Each structure stands twice: as structure tokens, then as C-alpha cells.
Amino acid sequence: MFADYAKIYIKAGDGGDGIVAFRREKYVPAGGPAGGDGGKGGDVIFIADRELNTLLDFKYKRHYKAENGEKGGPNNMHGKDGEDLIIKVPVGTVIKDEQTGDVIADLSIEGDKAIVAHGGRGGRGNTHFATPTRQVPRFSEVGEKGDEMWVILELKLIADVGLIGFPNVGKSTFLSIATNAKPEIANYPFTTKQPNLGIVYIDSGESFVLADIPGLIEGASQGAGLGYYFLRHIERTDVLIHVVDVSGIEGREPIDDFIKINNELKQYSTELSKKPQIVAANKMDLPDAQGYYEFFKSEIEKIGYEVYPISAATNFGIKEVVQRAYEILKQVRKEKDFESDKKPRTFVYYKKKEEKPISIKKENDVFVIEGTVVEKVARNIVINDYDSFRYFQNFLNELGIFNKLREMGIKDGDLVRILDVEFEYYE
């Protein structure tokens, strides 16, 4: 089974907590703070691997989580960082942010790497909070949460040559003859609902990858039929073999078929319409094809395309088309930097985090403070520790929170709440 689309949930590791600890050494009666920092959480990293050719594994496992950082230790020992989670995907995989639709990375080269979700920073130990006036801090920080998100994985086929054309024109049969592939073949539209790949071996010992792309109908560039499913797979091919049924046995006009397919390519992407294209006039074993072929060939050659008569049913002409496709492919490879010569790249994605602005509201005689900045600090507060609470108060004062509370009419003894931290207000 070929799978070319998956949606998965990824979660980077959380940072480890910093700890509260003090030096306890012989002959050091008044040891200072010595709480170590927590380790950083592991990242989630995607790597393109040419050994893979499907996203099928992601259909069965959809949740991926990197390792958390470990908490700090005594004697200023730093907690161990969490292990990164490496997720291998086929070359040609495009990673998208499911929420925004943004393209995170296009892993089109072997070894391409994308750091998509970042591990949380480790919390600081109490050593960091010592000051001349606060020599015995009894509080530390908790580790930050790692990034988490749903991502879309789309596999764009890495094939050298693609077979295109309307459904039921003989592409699957062509593939089965030209390669060792065994695609499903039947006489009804949309037999091929997923790409089939095969290796074409040339007499000289060289080879290339040939793909039978799912069939196309008019309106596919707007998503009709298999639509985008078809079109996205031919974006990476270098040469196209356009198979046309010149027998008219399906009740369609061959020249119209040819024009409609190329219009869909152009509407989807002008780059697709510029790819080298060979026309394979198929079903020449049928009587009606014999009479129509010369007219079809003349009309198509007028607009600049090479036309070859073939019969996929009898193997006639297949070798000649394959050989010509390979000659064009070699020329295309010379004219551009071929993919195998390119160095792997590293993509780094930082998802924009929504910062909740500071707000104060009164609910049932309690002043409730919300906001990303204050909530982050509130998570680290030891409410019963004098130094910890004083640190928190000074932080709120620097943000102007107390001035805003006074403007709202707060009085001594009124309750203030931030997350689970609740305290009475006094001047």
C-alpha cells in the first residue's frame, strides 16, 4: 500500500525543573544555595531518508513525543537534557503546520533535516535567585513546556518520468510492461487511486524511476476528481509521457483529451506545463486508432510535441518511447544541478506563540490577573516562603500590576488570584 498523506501530533520534551538545595559540606557550617538547573527538553526532528518510500507507518502511529529534561540536582548539578526524537520520512516529504497551513519544510534531498518542535528550557535552580539581601532563596523555577502541534506530512513523488493522461487510457499497462511493477489494471475509471512506481532498465545498464500517476479529469486544478492528489505528484518529475487513447473507444475525442490535460497542468502550475513531454498515442492495435493516428500526429506535432504510436496491450512501441524519455531525461539532468549533488539542508521552524496580554478583572470579590508573563512566574512561586513571595511581589510591582489594582479600587484584605496562587492584598 502506498500512503502519501498523514496527520500526526508531535510534542517536544518539557524542560526539567530546577531544584532547591543547599551546600552540606563538612567544615562548611553555612553553605549557600546549590540547587541545579533542569535539563532542556528534547526536540522533534524530521530527517529525509531515501530508504523509505511511503508514509504508511504514520497511519498507525499518530502521536510522537520527545524525552523530557531531567530535574536539576544538588551541588549545582545540571539535569540531563532530554533526547531528541528523530522521525525519518521519505525524501520528497513536505511538512506543514496543520493549524496555519504554513509549509515548514520541503525535504527533497537525502539527509535534509527539519527541527520542527523545540524542547522547553530547563528551570533555574535556587542558586540563580541568591542576592545580597536574599541569601537563602527557597524557591526555584519549573521547566518550560515543549512545543506541541499537529503537522501534515505530504509525500510528493520523487520520480524521474511520470505517466499522465485521462483515466483508462493505458498508463498502468504501460508501466507494467516498461518496468517490473504490478499495478492494478481494470476497465473502469480511476483504477489507479494511488501512484505506482517502477524501475525502467535501459540496455546500457542505466535506469530511471517511472511513475503511473492517478488519472485526471477536467477541473482537477480546482480539486475535481482526484484533483490535487494527482497534480502534486508530478511536480518533481523531470519528463512527462502523455498517454492518449487514439482509438476513441471511451467516447472521447483524443485531441480534446490532450488539450484538456495540458490546460489542467497549466492552471495548476505554469512550471508543470513547461516540462518536457512526449505523447504516446495508445491502443494502435484497434482499427479506429489506425485511421485516426496520422491526423492526431499531425495536429499535435504542429504545437511542438513528439508523437509515438504504441499499443500497451501488445507491447508495440513501448521500448521506443522509454528510450526517448531517457534521452530527454539525461539532457535535463545536465542542464540543472542534479539532486544527488546537492548538500543536505537544515530547516528550523519556530511556531509563533500567542502571548496572552495582561488583564485584570473582578469575579465574586476576587481580583483575577491573567497574562502569559505573570502566569509563567506564578507557576514558580512558593506562597508560604517569604523570599519567594517577595520576589513575586517585586515582579508584579515592576509590571505596574499594583497601580492598576489601586485604580480598580482594591482595598486591604481583598483577594488576588493568578492561576492557583491566591493571596490577600495589603499596602
Buried (B, 14 or more C-beta within 10 A) or exposed (E): EBBBEBEBEBBBBBBBBBBBBBBEEEEEEEEEBBBBBBBBBBBBBBBBBEEBBBBEBBBEEEEBBBBBBBBBBBBBBBBBBBBBBBBEBBBBBBBBBEEEEEBBBBBBBBBBBBBBBBBBBBBBBBBBBBEEEBEBBBBBBBBBBBBBBEBBBBBBBBBBBBBBBBBBBBBBBBBBBBBEBEBEBEEEEEBBEBBBBBEBBBEEEEEBBBBBBBBBBBEBBEEEBBBBBBBBBBBBBBBBBBBBBBBBEBEBEBBEBBBBBBBBBBBBBEEBBEBBBBBBBBBBBBEEBBEBBEEBBEBBEEEEBBBBBBBBBEEBBBBBBBEBBBEBBBEBBEEEEEBEEEEEBEBEBEBEEEEEEBEBEEEEEEBBBBBEEBBEBBBBBBEEBEBBBEBBBEBBEEBEBBEBBEEEEBEEEBBBBBBEBEBEBEE
